[in-house]
Amino acid sequence: MNRSAEILKSSRRDARFVAGMWATCCLYTVGYCGLFAYQPGSAPDLLFGIPSWVVWGILAPWMFATAVTCWYALGAMKDEDLGEDHAAPDEGADG
């Protein structure tokens, strides 16, 4: 397999991970908040002074997604060698 194919394969894996995380967190957040937010005729349950549906429907998945994304970026994601930079030697130098 040539280098371009390896880079493409790695990029697609990373993109699938990001899309999967986004879809999972989006479905959970929308579903949970849709079921438990603003129940008519009842006072919201508070947790740390915040409505519990906000804590479990928004803050918890946000913290989970942040932790999993950090784990993936620091541990599972691989840096691919892109080869040499073919820019001219004086390109980008302050004149």
N, C-alpha and C positions, 0 to 999 in steps of 0.2 A: 504494500500500500504506500502510495507516495505521500509526501508531507502535506500537500493541500487537502487530500482526502482525510488524513488524520486530524487536521485542524477543523475541517468541516464536521467530522464526526463528533469531536469534542464540543464544538460550538452548539451543535444540535442537542447534545445531551444536556448542556447547561441551560439552553433555552427551554427544553422540556421540563427541567426541574423548576425553573422560574415560573413558567406557565402553570404547572401543576400546583405549586405553592399558592400562587395568586388565586387560581380557581377554587382550591380547597378552602382557603381563608375567606374568600368572597362568599361562597355558598354557605359556610358556617355562620358568618356574620349576618348576612341578610336573613337567613333562616331563623337564627336565634332571636335577632332583634324583631323580626316580624311576628314571632310567636309570643315574646315576653315583654315587648315595649308598650308603654302607655295603655294599660288595661283600664278601660273606662269604669269609673265608680270605685276605684280602689287607690289607696296611697301606695306609691312605689316603696319597695323594700330598699333600705339604704345599706351600703357596705362601704365603710370608710367615708361616709358623707356623700357617696355617689350612688345613683340608682343601680341596683344589682344587675339589671339587664345591660347597663353600659359597661360594668366591670367584666362580666362574663361574655358579653356579646361583642365588645369592641376592644377593651384593653387586654384581656387574656389572649385572644388570637393575635393581636398586634405584637405582644411580647413573645408569644410562641414563634411567630413568623420571623421576628428579629433574631431570636436565638438559633433557629434552624438555618436561616440564611447566613449568619456569622459562621456557624459550624461548617456549612457547605463551602463558603468562600475561603475559609482558612484551612480546611482540612481535605475536603473531597475534590474541589476544583483543581485542575492541573494546569500549569503554565506551559504553553506550547512554544517551541522555538519557531520563530517566524523567519529566521535567516538573517542575512546581513542587510544593513540599511544601505540602499543604493543612492542616497542623496549626494549631491555635489559637496565637496569639502567646505566651500565658503557659504553654502546655503544655510540660512538661519543665523548667520553670524551678524552681530551688530556692527554696522559699518562705520 
